[in-house]
Amino acid sequence: MLKEALAEAKREINEIETDFKKELSKFRTGRASVSVLDGVMVSYYGTPTPVNQLATLSVPEASLIVIQPWDQKSTPDVEKAIRDANLGLNPISDGKLIRLPIPPLDQERRQELIRKLKMYTEERKTAIRNLRREYRDLAKGMQENKEVSEDEEKRFYDNLQQIVDHGVNSLESLMKEKEAFILEE
């Protein structure tokens, strides 16, 4: 039973890491990346639809994203959705194409992004620690009900702590990587 709990804890921590990586890709740096638009939802005939399902996204140069909606009538909706997403980007449209210039980051904006990054990382670490507490409580309950021995419980705690440490260290290294990328001039 404890082996299954360890496997489940490891799976949940891996999910947190995967989600963290996905969210990191959305952090805007000085370079253009279509992943910045991943969370942008366009109201397309009343249905919230991701912008990448309504248009072709491309990065022709390091500081520009070009969005070409497949349905020309949706161009104003895409433009509005980008403005409403609070990405700090100003779309420029000619009716057929939307150009999204990526302004260079100033030092103040870089520091703001790093603060946001650290806060987000801390939230994910807290989620991992909460998982550890849940699984420790589970093992403690099993030991109190005499379903497992004290030695098995102790081994479980040690293995769980290794998994948690690995997850937290992984988040830390991903954060430091992204921080260095943001600080690049």
GIBEL-V418013 format. One record per residue. N is the residue number from 0. RES is the residue in three letters. PHI is phi in radians with two decimals (999 if undefined). Layout:
N|RES|PHI / N|RES|PHI
This chain:
0|MET|999 / 1|LEU|-1.20 / 2|LYS|-1.14 / 3|GLU|-1.13 / 4|ALA|-1.10 / 5|LEU|-1.10 / 6|ALA|-1.08 / 7|GLU|-1.14 / 8|ALA|-1.07 / 9|LYS|-1.10 / 10|ARG|-1.09 / 11|GLU|-1.14 / 12|ILE|-1.17 / 13|ASN|-1.11 / 14|GLU|-1.11 / 15|ILE|-1.09 / 16|GLU|-1.09 / 17|THR|-1.09 / 18|ASP|-1.09 / 19|PHE|-1.08 / 20|LYS|-1.06 / 21|LYS|-1.09 / 22|GLU|-1.18 / 23|LEU|-1.09 / 24|SER|-1.15 / 25|LYS|-1.47 / 26|PHE|-1.14 / 27|ARG|-1.37 / 28|THR|-2.01 / 29|GLY|-1.26 / 30|ARG|-1.83 / 31|ALA|-1.27 / 32|SER|-2.64 / 33|VAL|-1.15 / 34|SER|-1.14 / 35|VAL|-1.04 / 36|LEU|-1.61 / 37|ASP|-1.00 / 38|GLY|-1.56 / 39|VAL|-1.39 / 40|MET|-1.93 / 41|VAL|-1.85 / 42|SER|-1.37 / 43|TYR|-1.88 / 44|TYR|0.92 / 45|GLY|1.45 / 46|THR|-1.93 / 47|PRO|-1.14 / 48|THR|-2.28 / 49|PRO|-1.05 / 50|VAL|-1.05 / 51|ASN|-1.27 / 52|GLN|-1.73 / 53|LEU|-2.02 / 54|ALA|-2.70 / 55|THR|-1.58 / 56|LEU|-1.88 / 57|SER|-2.52 / 58|VAL|-2.16 / 59|PRO|-1.26 / 60|GLU|-2.57 / 61|ALA|-1.09 / 62|SER|-2.12 / 63|LEU|-2.59 / 64|ILE|-1.99 / 65|VAL|-1.96 / 66|ILE|-2.05 / 67|GLN|-2.08 / 68|PRO|-1.10 / 69|TRP|-1.29 / 70|ASP|-1.83 / 71|GLN|-1.02 / 72|LYS|-1.17 / 73|SER|-1.52 / 74|THR|-0.94 / 75|PRO|-1.10 / 76|ASP|-1.17 / 77|VAL|-1.12 / 78|GLU|-1.03 / 79|LYS|-1.11 / 80|ALA|-1.09 / 81|ILE|-1.17 / 82|ARG|-1.10 / 83|ASP|-1.23 / 84|ALA|-1.34 / 85|ASN|0.93 / 86|LEU|-1.56 / 87|GLY|1.35 / 88|LEU|-2.08 / 89|ASN|-2.04 / 90|PRO|-1.23 / 91|ILE|-2.11 / 92|SER|-2.08 / 93|ASP|-1.97 / 94|GLY|1.73 / 95|LYS|-1.96 / 96|LEU|-2.12 / 97|ILE|-2.02 / 98|ARG|-1.77 / 99|LEU|-2.14 / 100|PRO|-1.22 / 101|ILE|-1.74 / 102|PRO|-1.23 / 103|PRO|-1.14 / 104|LEU|-1.42 / 105|ASP|-1.57 / 106|GLN|-1.08 / 107|GLU|-1.11 / 108|ARG|-1.16 / 109|ARG|-1.06 / 110|GLN|-1.13 / 111|GLU|-1.12 / 112|LEU|-1.10 / 113|ILE|-1.18 / 114|ARG|-1.05 / 115|LYS|-1.09 / 116|LEU|-1.07 / 117|LYS|-1.14 / 118|MET|-1.12 / 119|TYR|-1.11 / 120|THR|-1.09 / 121|GLU|-1.11 / 122|GLU|-1.07 / 123|ARG|-1.21 / 124|LYS|-1.13 / 125|THR|-1.09 / 126|ALA|-1.07 / 127|ILE|-1.16 / 128|ARG|-1.12 / 129|ASN|-1.12 / 130|LEU|-1.07 / 131|ARG|-1.03 / 132|ARG|-1.09 / 133|GLU|-1.04 / 134|TYR|-1.27 / 135|ARG|-1.15 / 136|ASP|-1.09 / 137|LEU|-1.05 / 138|ALA|-1.14 / 139|LYS|-1.10 / 140|GLY|-1.09 / 141|MET|-1.14 / 142|GLN|-1.22 / 143|GLU|-1.15 / 144|ASN|-1.49 / 145|LYS|1.09 / 146|GLU|-1.43 / 147|VAL|-2.39 / 148|SER|-1.47 / 149|GLU|-1.09 / 150|ASP|-1.12 / 151|GLU|-1.11 / 152|GLU|-1.09 / 153|LYS|-1.10 / 154|ARG|-1.06 / 155|PHE|-1.04 / 156|TYR|-1.00 / 157|ASP|-1.09 / 158|ASN|-1.13 / 159|LEU|-1.09 / 160|GLN|-1.10 / 161|GLN|-1.10 / 162|ILE|-1.13 / 163|VAL|-1.11 / 164|ASP|-1.04 / 165|HIS|-1.08 / 166|GLY|-1.09 / 167|VAL|-1.13 / 168|ASN|-1.10 / 169|SER|-1.10 / 170|LEU|-1.06 / 171|GLU|-1.05 / 172|SER|-1.18 / 173|LEU|-1.11 / 174|MET|-1.13 / 175|LYS|-1.11 / 176|GLU|-1.04 / 177|LYS|-1.16 / 178|GLU|-1.08 / 179|ALA|-1.10 / 180|PHE|-1.14 / 181|ILE|-1.16 / 182|LEU|-1.35 / 183|GLU|-1.03 / 184|GLU|-1.55
